Amino acid sequence: MEGFSVTAIEKLNETNYSSWSTRMEFYLRGQKLREIITIPPPKDEKLLEDWKQKVYKIMYILAVTTEDQFLPRIKESKSPKEAWDTLSTIFARTNEARLQRLENELMSLS
């Protein structure tokens, strides 16, 4: 992914969680960062420093690819996994509510 900037990814908003999360998965895998989200910190000091740097990179990537209004929700996250799970929870509920509303509108048209 040489020459590809994370800022080219459309920012996460109320309507694009599915496409955003797919792009983020691919981007993080391409940068060899995705696995950091799920593994615990290593005990070895040298490995721990490298792990922390990757964690900071992921948090930065999440911050620059998320609309500003959602940053307070992930600001205090202790890990990228916690931030990712927070965003997932927010937008899973939003999408469910939107689907329910659309379903109700369709039923009222019938």
BELQUIFEN-V457387 format. One record per run of one state. SS is the DSSP state (H for helix, E for strand, L for the rest). FROM is the first residue (numbers start at 1). TO is the last residue. Records with the same first field share a line. If there is no record, write none. Layout:
# BELQUIFEN-V457387
SS: FROM-TO + FROM-TO
This chain:
# BELQUIFEN-V457387
L: 1-5 + 9-11 + 13-16 + 31-33 + 38-44 + 65-65 + 67-67 + 76-79 + 110-110
H: 6-8 + 17-30 + 34-37 + 45-64 + 68-75 + 80-109
E: 12-12 + 66-66
